[in-house]
Amino acid sequence: MITQTDDYELIRSIITHDKIWDWVSDDYCNKDEFVVDGSHLYLMADDVGFFALKPINSICWEIHTTMLPEAWGRTLEYTKQVIEFIFSSTICQKIVTFVPENNKKALKLAQKSGLSLCGFVEASWLKNGELLGQYMLSIGKGDLCH
């Protein structure tokens, strides 16, 4: 079930989980000093993960997915639910996301969820001293397959 939350401590505990942190942080993030960004809209998926949404403008929103290990295997189901929820419950018309090129599982999840590759931003993610690029993917409200 997808529900909105402002439980920043729960969100922080998921982001800083030992099996999650390395995938969602770049070289300049400090796990011990990490503070949840209160300007995002957070949608929980059965307390096993969340989706962070940040409006770029009134109709285009950036999304990021963070799921605990116990949700792995069900992440695609949750992602499809949240995309449908966003398009049916908000004024959002376009969802975009950025996936670092070293995160092949996240890229595959985004594509299986219906997002299409629409660009590549070179040299935009610093991880373990390596400068990587990020794939940009998007889905529009009219692109949603039921």
Phi, psi and omega in degrees: 000137181261125179222148177283145179218154169232026176280083185295332178291320176296315179299314179299319181295328178285312181300319185270005176304141185303329181270357183251313191312314185296334181276336186252357183246149174257186185294342183262000177273136177247116184303317183290334182256003184299132177236133180293137179282110183287354180274352179273157169264129182247127178246119180275148174242095177049034180058020177246004179170177181210166174240128178258127181241134179228114177298130172274322170208192188295330184243356180240120184237142174269140182233147173222142184248133177222112184237138176290158181308325180292347177265347182299134187103339177242002184299321179299317178300313179296319182296316178297320178298316184289325177296315177298319178300313181300311183289335180266342187244357183225177177272001180301132178247343183215133177246133176234157174211158176240130182236119177302143186297341178275357182253075184296327179294319179292322178297315179297318178299313181300316181292319178294335180279355177108356178282143180250143177295127181231003177172174177217126181256106183290150172049051184236008181216121180254116181224123181054039178078001181256129178275115183245166174260172177230136173281141173251129179232156179209162172214138177256159180305321179285349181272350186294124177264131180259000000 
